[in-house]
Amino acid sequence: MPGSDLPRSRLSLPQLLPDLAVFVLLVASIVLLWRRNELLLGVLLAQAVAVLYLWHDERQLALFFVIAVLGSLAELVFVRFGVWRYSNPTLLGVPVWFPVSFGIAGVTGCRLADTLAGFLVQENCSPHDRRG
């Protein structure tokens, strides 16, 4: 196989760990605190500040706000039309902490996708494997 003597890059846990840790913290916070909307909002705001402090380029900031707004708007529509409902709503049928959780999830998901895509491009598109 051409190029098989070249070292292959491997996706390592340290590359994914910061993003996975943020995701696990987000999920754990919601699972543990969903009954206490104001406390959960405060915890998620602190997480959002930390995430945006660490990863604060224009793309991450825009992504946070776009996903926070669009995700929340979609939830408002779904609840309004009876698609589902929440057991502890605070504002128009949804929990007040939703926009922050959507923003954190959007930034974290994008970072994970970028990491995985970078790995796949390195694995599948080395200069020795290109044709043409």
N, CA, C and O atoms as CSV, one atom per row, in Angstrom:
chain,resi,resn,atom,element,x,y,z
A,1,MET,N,N,0.854,-1.174,0.000
A,1,MET,CA,C,0.000,0.000,0.000
A,1,MET,C,C,0.896,1.231,0.000
A,1,MET,O,O,1.754,1.357,0.874
A,2,PRO,N,N,0.723,2.151,-0.962
A,2,PRO,CA,C,1.565,3.331,-1.021
A,2,PRO,C,C,1.389,4.194,0.222
A,2,PRO,O,O,0.272,4.426,0.685
A,3,GLY,N,N,2.504,4.660,0.743
A,3,GLY,CA,C,2.469,5.555,1.884
A,3,GLY,C,C,2.274,4.853,3.212
A,3,GLY,O,O,2.155,5.513,4.244
A,4,SER,N,N,2.239,3.507,3.208
A,4,SER,CA,C,1.982,2.808,4.458
A,4,SER,C,C,3.153,2.893,5.429
A,4,SER,O,O,2.996,2.597,6.614
A,5,ASP,N,N,4.324,3.295,4.939
A,5,ASP,CA,C,5.461,3.437,5.836
A,5,ASP,C,C,5.432,4.767,6.603
A,5,ASP,O,O,6.248,4.984,7.499
A,6,LEU,N,N,4.499,5.648,6.256
A,6,LEU,CA,C,4.385,6.918,6.960
A,6,LEU,C,C,3.683,6.715,8.292
A,6,LEU,O,O,2.768,5.898,8.387
A,7,PRO,N,N,4.099,7.447,9.325
A,7,PRO,CA,C,3.404,7.318,10.608
A,7,PRO,C,C,1.981,7.849,10.501
A,7,PRO,O,O,1.740,8.904,9.914
A,8,ARG,N,N,1.066,7.123,11.062
A,8,ARG,CA,C,-0.332,7.525,11.065
A,8,ARG,C,C,-0.615,8.334,12.329
A,8,ARG,O,O,-0.187,7.963,13.422
A,9,SER,N,N,-1.335,9.436,12.172
A,9,SER,CA,C,-1.746,10.173,13.360
A,9,SER,C,C,-2.910,9.425,13.986
A,9,SER,O,O,-3.718,8.821,13.280
A,10,ARG,N,N,-2.995,9.463,15.274
A,10,ARG,CA,C,-4.071,8.783,15.980
A,10,ARG,C,C,-4.843,9.803,16.803
A,10,ARG,O,O,-4.276,10.719,17.400
A,11,LEU,N,N,-6.119,9.617,16.813
A,11,LEU,CA,C,-6.959,10.449,17.646
A,11,LEU,C,C,-6.752,9.980,19.077
A,11,LEU,O,O,-6.956,8.806,19.387
A,12,SER,N,N,-6.351,10.889,19.941
A,12,SER,CA,C,-6.058,10.489,21.308
A,12,SER,C,C,-7.063,11.105,22.270
A,12,SER,O,O,-7.686,12.127,21.985
A,13,LEU,N,N,-7.198,10.460,23.403
A,13,LEU,CA,C,-8.107,10.953,24.428
A,13,LEU,C,C,-7.759,12.373,24.864
A,13,LEU,O,O,-8.674,13.173,25.057
A,14,PRO,N,N,-6.472,12.732,25.032
A,14,PRO,CA,C,-6.174,14.120,25.425
A,14,PRO,C,C,-6.696,15.162,24.437
A,14,PRO,O,O,-6.988,16.288,24.839
A,15,GLN,N,N,-6.819,14.819,23.169
A,15,GLN,CA,C,-7.379,15.756,22.204
A,15,GLN,C,C,-8.867,15.979,22.436
A,15,GLN,O,O,-9.366,17.088,22.243
A,16,LEU,N,N,-9.569,14.946,22.846
A,16,LEU,CA,C,-11.018,15.019,23.029
A,16,LEU,C,C,-11.434,15.349,24.463
A,16,LEU,O,O,-12.559,15.790,24.699
A,17,LEU,N,N,-10.532,15.137,25.415
A,17,LEU,CA,C,-10.884,15.231,26.825
A,17,LEU,C,C,-11.487,16.569,27.253
A,17,LEU,O,O,-12.503,16.555,27.948
A,18,PRO,N,N,-10.926,17.723,26.883
A,18,PRO,CA,C,-11.533,18.978,27.335
A,18,PRO,C,C,-12.985,19.134,26.876
A,18,PRO,O,O,-13.843,19.551,27.654
A,19,ASP,N,N,-13.255,18.805,25.628
A,19,ASP,CA,C,-14.607,18.946,25.095
A,19,ASP,C,C,-15.561,17.925,25.711
A,19,ASP,O,O,-16.706,18.247,26.026
A,20,LEU,N,N,-15.086,16.700,25.879
A,20,LEU,CA,C,-15.920,15.681,26.511
A,20,LEU,C,C,-16.208,16.040,27.969
A,20,LEU,O,O,-17.310,15.800,28.464
A,21,ALA,N,N,-15.227,16.610,28.649
A,21,ALA,CA,C,-15.423,17.021,30.046
A,21,ALA,C,C,-16.491,18.109,30.145
A,21,ALA,O,O,-17.331,18.071,31.044
A,22,VAL,N,N,-16.465,19.070,29.234
A,22,VAL,CA,C,-17.479,20.122,29.234
A,22,VAL,C,C,-18.852,19.507,28.987
A,22,VAL,O,O,-19.821,19.876,29.649
A,23,PHE,N,N,-18.944,18.585,28.053
A,23,PHE,CA,C,-20.221,17.947,27.753
A,23,PHE,C,C,-20.735,17.155,28.954
A,23,PHE,O,O,-21.913,17.253,29.298
A,24,VAL,N,N,-19.871,16.375,29.590
A,24,VAL,CA,C,-20.272,15.588,30.755
A,24,VAL,C,C,-20.715,16.508,31.895
A,24,VAL,O,O,-21.702,16.221,32.573
A,25,LEU,N,N,-20.000,17.599,32.109
A,25,LEU,CA,C,-20.383,18.559,33.153
A,25,LEU,C,C,-21.747,19.183,32.852
A,25,LEU,O,O,-22.563,19.357,33.758
A,26,LEU,N,N,-21.994,19.518,31.597
A,26,LEU,CA,C,-23.285,20.071,31.188
A,26,LEU,C,C,-24.405,19.081,31.483
A,26,LEU,O,O,-25.404,19.438,32.107
A,27,VAL,N,N,-24.242,17.857,31.042
A,27,VAL,CA,C,-25.268,16.831,31.236
A,27,VAL,C,C,-25.473,16.552,32.723
A,27,VAL,O,O,-26.611,16.469,33.185
A,28,ALA,N,N,-24.386,16.408,33.472
A,28,ALA,CA,C,-24.494,16.135,34.908
A,28,ALA,C,C,-25.198,17.276,35.636
A,28,ALA,O,O,-26.025,17.039,36.517
A,29,SER,N,N,-24.873,18.499,35.272
A,29,SER,CA,C,-25.520,19.652,35.908
A,29,SER,C,C,-27.022,19.627,35.683
A,29,SER,O,O,-27.796,19.859,36.612
A,30,ILE,N,N,-27.433,19.349,34.464
A,30,ILE,CA,C,-28.863,19.323,34.145
A,30,ILE,C,C,-29.551,18.172,34.868
A,30,ILE,O,O,-30.629,18.355,35.434
A,31,VAL,N,N,-28.950,17.002,34.854
A,31,VAL,CA,C,-29.547,15.839,35.512
A,31,VAL,C,C,-29.702,16.079,37.017
A,31,VAL,O,O,-30.719,15.713,37.605
A,32,LEU,N,N,-28.701,16.687,37.630
A,32,LEU,CA,C,-28.721,16.874,39.081
A,32,LEU,C,C,-29.552,18.076,39.538
A,32,LEU,O,O,-30.081,18.075,40.650
A,33,LEU,N,N,-29.668,19.102,38.686
A,33,LEU,CA,C,-30.265,20.355,39.142
A,33,LEU,C,C,-31.528,20.779,38.404
A,33,LEU,O,O,-31.999,21.893,38.636
A,34,TRP,N,N,-32.097,19.968,37.538
A,34,TRP,CA,C,-33.205,20.403,36.694
A,34,TRP,C,C,-34.427,20.857,37.487
A,34,TRP,O,O,-35.237,21.630,36.975
A,35,ARG,N,N,-34.574,20.399,38.707
A,35,ARG,CA,C,-35.720,20.808,39.525
A,35,ARG,C,C,-35.544,22.203,40.119
A,35,ARG,O,O,-36.508,22.792,40.609
A,36,ARG,N,N,-34.337,22.730,40.080
A,36,ARG,CA,C,-34.032,24.037,40.677
A,36,ARG,C,C,-33.550,24.966,39.558
A,36,ARG,O,O,-32.351,25.180,39.381
A,37,ASN,N,N,-34.495,25.501,38.825
A,37,ASN,CA,C,-34.210,26.273,37.611
A,37,ASN,C,C,-33.236,27.424,37.823
A,37,ASN,O,O,-32.313,27.601,37.029
A,38,GLU,N,N,-33.426,28.207,38.875
A,38,GLU,CA,C,-32.557,29.371,39.081
A,38,GLU,C,C,-31.117,28.937,39.402
A,38,GLU,O,O,-30.157,29.518,38.896
A,39,LEU,N,N,-30.985,27.914,40.246
A,39,LEU,CA,C,-29.649,27.404,40.566
A,39,LEU,C,C,-28.977,26.842,39.318
A,39,LEU,O,O,-27.806,27.115,39.056
A,40,LEU,N,N,-29.719,26.065,38.561
A,40,LEU,CA,C,-29.160,25.497,37.332
A,40,LEU,C,C,-28.780,26.595,36.347
A,40,LEU,O,O,-27.743,26.500,35.690
A,41,LEU,N,N,-29.593,27.623,36.237
A,41,LEU,CA,C,-29.242,28.745,35.365
A,41,LEU,C,C,-27.914,29.355,35.806
A,41,LEU,O,O,-27.057,29.631,34.966
A,42,GLY,N,N,-27.733,29.569,37.097
A,42,GLY,CA,C,-26.476,30.122,37.599
A,42,GLY,C,C,-25.284,29.228,37.305
A,42,GLY,O,O,-24.229,29.707,36.890
A,43,VAL,N,N,-25.451,27.927,37.520
A,43,VAL,CA,C,-24.367,26.966,37.255
A,43,VAL,C,C,-24.021,26.973,35.769
A,43,VAL,O,O,-22.846,27.004,35.403
A,44,LEU,N,N,-25.038,26.946,34.916
A,44,LEU,CA,C,-24.777,26.930,33.469
A,44,LEU,C,C,-24.190,28.248,32.981
A,44,LEU,O,O,-23.358,28.250,32.074
A,45,LEU,N,N,-24.602,29.356,33.560
A,45,LEU,CA,C,-23.978,30.636,33.194
A,45,LEU,C,C,-22.501,30.638,33.546
A,45,LEU,O,O,-21.681,31.134,32.773
A,46,ALA,N,N,-22.148,30.087,34.708
A,46,ALA,CA,C,-20.736,29.984,35.089
A,46,ALA,C,C,-19.981,29.088,34.103
A,46,ALA,O,O,-18.859,29.404,33.707
A,47,GLN,N,N,-20.596,27.978,33.711
A,47,GLN,CA,C,-19.972,27.097,32.719
A,47,GLN,C,C,-19.813,27.810,31.379
A,47,GLN,O,O,-18.780,27.684,30.721
A,48,ALA,N,N,-20.834,28.556,30.979
A,48,ALA,CA,C,-20.771,29.275,29.701
A,48,ALA,C,C,-19.658,30.317,29.719
A,48,ALA,O,O,-18.924,30.459,28.741
A,49,VAL,N,N,-19.531,31.040,30.819
A,49,VAL,CA,C,-18.449,32.028,30.935
A,49,VAL,C,C,-17.101,31.329,30.815
A,49,VAL,O,O,-16.212,31.816,30.117
A,50,ALA,N,N,-16.941,30.197,31.486
A,50,ALA,CA,C,-15.675,29.454,31.414
A,50,ALA,C,C,-15.409,28.953,29.990
A,50,ALA,O,O,-14.294,29.076,29.482
A,51,VAL,N,N,-16.430,28.392,29.356
A,51,VAL,CA,C,-16.278,27.881,27.986
A,51,VAL,C,C,-15.907,29.010,27.030
A,51,VAL,O,O,-14.994,28.867,26.217
A,52,LEU,N,N,-16.612,30.124,27.129
A,52,LEU,CA,C,-16.334,31.232,26.209
A,52,LEU,C,C,-15.024,31.946,26.545
A,52,LEU,O,O,-14.422,32.569,25.671
A,53,TYR,N,N,-14.586,31.864,27.777
A,53,TYR,CA,C,-13.271,32.409,28.137
A,53,TYR,C,C,-12.166,31.557,27.508
A,53,TYR,O,O,-11.188,32.084,26.977
A,54,LEU,N,N,-12.336,30.235,27.576
A,54,LEU,CA,C,-11.334,29.326,27.025
A,54,LEU,C,C,-11.355,29.299,25.498
A,54,LEU,O,O,-10.304,29.270,24.858
A,55,TRP,N,N,-12.543,29.309,24.926
A,55,TRP,CA,C,-12.721,29.155,23.486
A,55,TRP,C,C,-13.508,30.348,22.980
A,55,TRP,O,O,-14.702,30.223,22.708
A,56,HIS,N,N,-12.883,31.481,22.850
A,56,HIS,CA,C,-13.614,32.718,22.602
A,56,HIS,C,C,-13.347,33.380,21.253
A,56,HIS,O,O,-13.440,34.603,21.141
A,57,ASP,N,N,-13.023,32.612,20.249
A,57,ASP,CA,C,-12.876,33.271,18.954
A,57,ASP,C,C,-14.265,33.637,18.409
A,57,ASP,O,O,-15.286,33.237,18.968
A,58,GLU,N,N,-14.282,34.391,17.327
A,58,GLU,CA,C,-15.541,34.903,16.792
A,58,GLU,C,C,-16.501,33.775,16.414
A,58,GLU,O,O,-17.711,33.891,16.609
A,59,ARG,N,N,-15.962,32.700,15.881
A,59,ARG,CA,C,-16.804,31.574,15.470
A,59,ARG,C,C,-17.501,30.949,16.680
A,59,ARG,O,O,-18.698,30.666,16.629
A,60,GLN,N,N,-16.761,30.736,17.758
A,60,GLN,CA,C,-17.350,30.127,18.943
A,60,GLN,C,C,-18.413,31.029,19.572
A,60,GLN,O,O,-19.469,30.555,19.991
A,61,LEU,N,N,-18.127,32.324,19.634
A,61,LEU,CA,C,-19.104,33.265,20.188
A,61,LEU,C,C,-20.381,33.298,19.342
A,61,LEU,O,O,-21.491,33.255,19.871
A,62,ALA,N,N,-20.204,33.376,18.028
A,62,ALA,CA,C,-21.367,33.394,17.138
A,62,ALA,C,C,-22.147,32.089,17.260
A,62,ALA,O,O,-23.376,32.096,17.326
A,63,LEU,N,N,-21.441,30.992,17.289
A,63,LEU,CA,C,-22.090,29.691,17.402
A,63,LEU,C,C,-22.888,29.593,18.700
A,63,LEU,O,O,-24.025,29.120,18.701
A,64,PHE,N,N,-22.296,30.036,19.795
A,64,PHE,CA,C,-22.988,30.003,21.082
A,64,PHE,C,C,-24.325,30.730,20.992
A,64,PHE,O,O,-25.360,30.183,21.374
A,65,PHE,N,N,-24.304,31.946,20.492
A,65,PHE,CA,C,-25.520,32.754,20.467
A,65,PHE,C,C,-26.533,32.275,19.431
A,65,PHE,O,O,-27.736,32.293,19.694
A,66,VAL,N,N,-26.072,31.852,18.273
A,66,VAL,CA,C,-26.994,31.364,17.240
A,66,VAL,C,C,-27.693,30.093,17.713
A,66,VAL,O,O,-28.911,29.972,17.584
A,67,ILE,N,N,-26.942,29.158,18.251
A,67,ILE,CA,C,-27.545,27.904,18.720
A,67,ILE,C,C,-28.437,28.157,19.927
A,67,ILE,O,O,-29.503,27.551,20.044
A,68,ALA,N,N,-28.017,29.042,20.826
A,68,ALA,CA,C,-28.842,29.369,21.996
A,68,ALA,C,C,-30.191,29.929,21.556
A,68,ALA,O,O,-31.230,29.531,22.083
A,69,VAL,N,N,-30.179,30.838,20.605
A,69,VAL,CA,C,-31.421,31.466,20.151
A,69,VAL,C,C,-32.255,30.497,19.318
A,69,VAL,O,O,-33.441,30.319,19.594
A,70,LEU,N,N,-31.661,29.872,18.310
A,70,LEU,CA,C,-32.437,28.982,17.442
A,70,LEU,C,C,-32.958,27.757,18.180
A,70,LEU,O,O,-34.104,27.351,17.984
A,71,GLY,N,N,-32.118,27.163,19.032
A,71,GLY,CA,C,-32.566,26.007,19.810
A,71,GLY,C,C,-33.725,26.355,20.715
A,71,GLY,O,O,-34.692,25.601,20.819
A,72,SER,N,N,-33.628,27.494,21.366
A,72,SER,CA,C,-34.699,27.929,22.268
A,72,SER,C,C,-35.976,28.257,21.504
A,72,SER,O,O,-37.072,27.907,21.943
A,73,LEU,N,N,-35.840,28.925,20.365
A,73,LEU,CA,C,-37.022,29.226,19.550
A,73,LEU,C,C,-37.715,27.944,19.088
A,73,LEU,O,O,-38.942,27.849,19.109
A,74,ALA,N,N,-36.921,26.968,18.676
A,74,ALA,CA,C,-37.506,25.691,18.259
A,74,ALA,C,C,-38.250,25.043,19.419
A,74,ALA,O,O,-39.355,24.533,19.236
A,75,GLU,N,N,-37.662,25.057,20.601
A,75,GLU,CA,C,-38.327,24.477,21.772
A,75,GLU,C,C,-39.634,25.199,22.084
A,75,GLU,O,O,-40.638,24.562,22.402
A,76,LEU,N,N,-39.623,26.527,21.993
A,76,LEU,CA,C,-40.850,27.292,22.233
A,76,LEU,C,C,-41.953,26.881,21.259
A,76,LEU,O,O,-43.108,26.725,21.656
A,77,VAL,N,N,-41.603,26.708,19.999
A,77,VAL,CA,C,-42.584,26.288,18.987
A,77,VAL,C,C,-43.082,24.875,19.295
A,77,VAL,O,O,-44.285,24.616,19.246
A,78,PHE,N,N,-42.164,23.963,19.610
A,78,PHE,CA,C,-42.567,22.577,19.887
A,78,PHE,C,C,-43.524,22.506,21.075
A,78,PHE,O,O,-44.529,21.797,21.030
A,79,VAL,N,N,-43.205,23.238,22.128
A,79,VAL,CA,C,-44.064,23.240,23.315
A,79,VAL,C,C,-45.407,23.895,23.001
A,79,VAL,O,O,-46.459,23.396,23.400
A,80,ARG,N,N,-45.363,24.993,22.298
A,80,ARG,CA,C,-46.599,25.731,21.958
A,80,ARG,C,C,-47.572,24.865,21.169
A,80,ARG,O,O,-48.783,24.948,21.374
A,81,PHE,N,N,-47.048,24.031,20.265
A,81,PHE,CA,C,-47.900,23.199,19.426
A,81,PHE,C,C,-48.096,21.793,19.986
A,81,PHE,O,O,-48.603,20.912,19.292
A,82,GLY,N,N,-47.696,21.585,21.234
A,82,GLY,CA,C,-47.986,20.329,21.921
A,82,GLY,C,C,-47.127,19.146,21.529
A,82,GLY,O,O,-47.482,18.005,21.826
A,83,VAL,N,N,-46.013,19.387,20.873
A,83,VAL,CA,C,-45.143,18.272,20.500
A,83,VAL,C,C,-44.653,17.566,21.762
A,83,VAL,O,O,-44.607,16.336,21.808
A,84,TRP,N,N,-44.288,18.335,22.779
A,84,TRP,CA,C,-43.938,17.825,24.096
A,84,TRP,C,C,-44.051,18.940,25.109
A,84,TRP,O,O,-44.318,20.091,24.763
A,85,ARG,N,N,-43.845,18.589,26.355
A,85,ARG,CA,C,-43.870,19.592,27.407
A,85,ARG,C,C,-42.826,19.237,28.450
A,85,ARG,O,O,-42.372,18.096,28.538
A,86,TYR,N,N,-42.460,20.226,29.230
A,86,TYR,CA,C,-41.432,20.059,30.249
A,86,TYR,C,C,-42.051,20.034,31.629
A,86,TYR,O,O,-43.021,20.744,31.894
A,87,SER,N,N,-41.500,19.227,32.498
A,87,SER,CA,C,-42.068,19.056,33.828
A,87,SER,C,C,-41.758,20.211,34.767
A,87,SER,O,O,-42.404,20.348,35.805
A,88,ASN,N,N,-40.779,21.046,34.422
A,88,ASN,CA,C,-40.430,22.162,35.296
A,88,ASN,C,C,-40.177,23.431,34.464
A,88,ASN,O,O,-39.083,23.995,34.506
A,89,PRO,N,N,-41.185,23.872,33.717
A,89,PRO,CA,C,-40.992,25.059,32.872
A,89,PRO,C,C,-41.002,26.342,33.693
A,89,PRO,O,O,-41.609,26.401,34.762
A,90,THR,N,N,-40.329,27.363,33.188
A,90,THR,CA,C,-40.326,28.653,33.881
A,90,THR,C,C,-40.701,29.811,32.967
A,90,THR,O,O,-41.135,30.855,33.452
A,91,LEU,N,N,-40.544,29.652,31.665
A,91,LEU,CA,C,-40.797,30.756,30.747
A,91,LEU,C,C,-41.412,30.214,29.459
A,91,LEU,O,O,-40.745,29.518,28.693
A,92,LEU,N,N,-42.663,30.529,29.226
A,92,LEU,CA,C,-43.372,30.122,28.011
A,92,LEU,C,C,-43.315,28.611,27.776
A,92,LEU,O,O,-43.282,28.157,26.632
A,93,GLY,N,N,-43.304,27.848,28.848
A,93,GLY,CA,C,-43.355,26.395,28.742
A,93,GLY,C,C,-42.012,25.692,28.722
A,93,GLY,O,O,-41.970,24.462,28.672
A,94,VAL,N,N,-40.918,26.429,28.758
A,94,VAL,CA,C,-39.583,25.802,28.761
A,94,VAL,C,C,-38.772,26.329,29.948
A,94,VAL,O,O,-39.037,27.420,30.453
A,95,PRO,N,N,-37.796,25.556,30.383
A,95,PRO,CA,C,-36.936,26.023,31.470
A,95,PRO,C,C,-36.105,27.233,31.038
A,95,PRO,O,O,-35.677,27.323,29.887
A,96,VAL,N,N,-35.886,28.144,31.953
A,96,VAL,CA,C,-35.183,29.393,31.673
A,96,VAL,C,C,-33.708,29.155,31.304
A,96,VAL,O,O,-33.084,30.007,30.672
A,97,TRP,N,N,-33.165,28.025,31.691
A,97,TRP,CA,C,-31.758,27.738,31.430
A,97,TRP,C,C,-31.515,27.130,30.048
A,97,TRP,O,O,-30.366,26.891,29.677
A,98,PHE,N,N,-32.563,26.881,29.294
A,98,PHE,CA,C,-32.405,26.263,27.976
A,98,PHE,C,C,-31.431,26.995,27.047
A,98,PHE,O,O,-30.543,26.351,26.490
A,99,PRO,N,N,-31.560,28.304,26.858
A,99,PRO,CA,C,-30.649,28.963,25.914
A,99,PRO,C,C,-29.171,28.751,26.258
A,99,PRO,O,O,-28.345,28.540,25.369
A,100,VAL,N,N,-28.849,28.809,27.532
A,100,VAL,CA,C,-27.446,28.634,27.938
A,100,VAL,C,C,-26.990,27.199,27.666
A,100,VAL,O,O,-25.877,26.975,27.191
A,101,SER,N,N,-27.857,26.231,27.970
A,101,SER,CA,C,-27.475,24.837,27.722
A,101,SER,C,C,-27.306,24.565,26.230
A,101,SER,O,O,-26.392,23.846,25.827
A,102,PHE,N,N,-28.188,25.142,25.411
A,102,PHE,CA,C,-28.042,24.989,23.965
A,102,PHE,C,C,-26.739,25.615,23.479
A,102,PHE,O,O,-26.042,25.025,22.653
A,103,GLY,N,N,-26.403,26.796,23.980
A,103,GLY,CA,C,-25.169,27.460,23.574
A,103,GLY,C,C,-23.937,26.647,23.916
A,103,GLY,O,O,-23.043,26.489,23.085
A,104,ILE,N,N,-23.884,26.127,25.137
A,104,ILE,CA,C,-22.744,25.306,25.555
A,104,ILE,C,C,-22.655,24.050,24.697
A,104,ILE,O,O,-21.577,23.684,24.230
A,105,ALA,N,N,-23.795,23.392,24.491
A,105,ALA,CA,C,-23.808,22.175,23.675
A,105,ALA,C,C,-23.378,22.469,22.236
A,105,ALA,O,O,-22.672,21.667,21.625
A,106,GLY,N,N,-23.797,23.604,21.698
A,106,GLY,CA,C,-23.416,23.961,20.330
A,106,GLY,C,C,-21.915,24.163,20.181
A,106,GLY,O,O,-21.303,23.641,19.249
A,107,VAL,N,N,-21.325,24.918,21.094
A,107,VAL,CA,C,-19.879,25.162,21.037
A,107,VAL,C,C,-19.120,23.860,21.231
A,107,VAL,O,O,-18.173,23.577,20.497
A,108,THR,N,N,-19.522,23.074,22.203
A,108,THR,CA,C,-18.838,21.814,22.487
A,108,THR,C,C,-18.984,20.839,21.326
A,108,THR,O,O,-18.016,20.188,20.933
A,109,GLY,N,N,-20.183,20.739,20.780
A,109,GLY,CA,C,-20.396,19.847,19.643
A,109,GLY,C,C,-19.576,20.252,18.432
A,109,GLY,O,O,-19.026,19.403,17.732
A,110,CYS,N,N,-19.498,21.551,18.189
A,110,CYS,CA,C,-18.694,22.036,17.060
A,110,CYS,C,C,-17.220,21.710,17.255
A,110,CYS,O,O,-16.541,21.285,16.320
A,111,ARG,N,N,-16.732,21.909,18.468
A,111,ARG,CA,C,-15.320,21.613,18.743
A,111,ARG,C,C,-15.037,20.119,18.579
A,111,ARG,O,O,-14.011,19.743,18.012
A,112,LEU,N,N,-15.928,19.279,19.064
A,112,LEU,CA,C,-15.746,17.837,18.900
A,112,LEU,C,C,-15.781,17.452,17.420
A,112,LEU,O,O,-14.977,16.637,16.966
A,113,ALA,N,N,-16.702,18.032,16.682
A,113,ALA,CA,C,-16.790,17.743,15.248
A,113,ALA,C,C,-15.525,18.189,14.523
A,113,ALA,O,O,-15.022,17.472,13.658
A,114,ASP,N,N,-15.006,19.371,14.868
A,114,ASP,CA,C,-13.770,19.849,14.247
A,114,ASP,C,C,-12.594,18.922,14.560
A,114,ASP,O,O,-11.777,18.638,13.684
A,115,THR,N,N,-12.508,18.454,15.797
A,115,THR,CA,C,-11.427,17.541,16.185
A,115,THR,C,C,-11.525,16.237,15.409
A,115,THR,O,O,-10.530,15.748,14.873
A,116,LEU,N,N,-12.721,15.679,15.350
A,116,LEU,CA,C,-12.904,14.417,14.619
A,116,LEU,C,C,-12.684,14.596,13.126
A,116,LEU,O,O,-12.068,13.744,12.484
A,117,ALA,N,N,-13.175,15.683,12.572
A,117,ALA,CA,C,-12.980,15.937,11.139
A,117,ALA,C,C,-11.495,16.109,10.821
A,117,ALA,O,O,-11.015,15.603,9.806
A,118,GLY,N,N,-10.768,16.821,11.682
A,118,GLY,CA,C,-9.332,16.989,11.479
A,118,GLY,C,C,-8.607,15.663,11.488
A,118,GLY,O,O,-7.692,15.449,10.693
A,119,PHE,N,N,-9.003,14.776,12.371
A,119,PHE,CA,C,-8.410,13.457,12.429
A,119,PHE,C,C,-8.722,12.670,11.164
A,119,PHE,O,O,-7.833,12.036,10.595
A,120,LEU,N,N,-9.958,12.704,10.724
A,120,LEU,CA,C,-10.353,11.943,9.537
A,120,LEU,C,C,-9.656,12.467,8.293
A,120,LEU,O,O,-9.259,11.686,7.429
A,121,VAL,N,N,-9.503,13.783,8.194
A,121,VAL,CA,C,-8.804,14.357,7.040
A,121,VAL,C,C,-7.350,13.912,7.048
A,121,VAL,O,O,-6.811,13.557,6.000
A,122,GLN,N,N,-6.707,13.924,8.206
A,122,GLN,CA,C,-5.308,13.477,8.298
A,122,GLN,C,C,-5.197,12.009,7.935
A,122,GLN,O,O,-4.260,11.606,7.245
A,123,GLU,N,N,-6.153,11.200,8.398
A,123,GLU,CA,C,-6.110,9.767,8.139
A,123,GLU,C,C,-6.375,9.440,6.669
A,123,GLU,O,O,-5.708,8.573,6.103
A,124,ASN,N,N,-7.331,10.116,6.048
A,124,ASN,CA,C,-7.793,9.713,4.738
A,124,ASN,C,C,-7.252,10.550,3.591
A,124,ASN,O,O,-7.409,10.164,2.433
A,125,CYS,N,N,-6.628,11.671,3.870
A,125,CYS,CA,C,-6.227,12.574,2.795
A,125,CYS,C,C,-4.749,12.934,2.881
A,125,CYS,O,O,-4.374,14.084,2.651
A,126,SER,N,N,-3.933,11.982,3.204
A,126,SER,CA,C,-2.504,12.302,3.199
A,126,SER,C,C,-2.078,12.558,1.768
A,126,SER,O,O,-2.687,12.019,0.844
A,127,PRO,N,N,-1.033,13.377,1.555
A,127,PRO,CA,C,-0.617,13.698,0.189
A,127,PRO,C,C,-0.287,12.448,-0.641
A,127,PRO,O,O,-0.425,12.470,-1.864
A,128,HIS,N,N,0.142,11.373,0.002
A,128,HIS,CA,C,0.511,10.164,-0.722
A,128,HIS,C,C,-0.709,9.374,-1.202
A,128,HIS,O,O,-0.599,8.540,-2.101
A,129,ASP,N,N,-1.853,9.636,-0.609
A,129,ASP,CA,C,-3.061,8.902,-0.984
A,129,ASP,C,C,-3.879,9.627,-2.044
A,129,ASP,O,O,-4.819,9.046,-2.585
A,130,ARG,N,N,-3.550,10.877,-2.356
A,130,ARG,CA,C,-4.326,11.656,-3.314
A,130,ARG,C,C,-4.031,11.193,-4.726
A,130,ARG,O,O,-2.897,10.856,-5.066
A,131,ARG,N,N,-5.042,11.185,-5.517
A,131,ARG,CA,C,-4.870,10.811,-6.924
A,131,ARG,C,C,-5.103,12.048,-7.771
A,131,ARG,O,O,-5.871,12.933,-7.395
A,132,GLY,N,N,-4.456,12.105,-8.885
A,132,GLY,CA,C,-4.791,13.155,-9.797
A,132,GLY,C,C,-3.750,14.089,-10.117
A,132,GLY,O,O,-3.971,15.017,-10.895
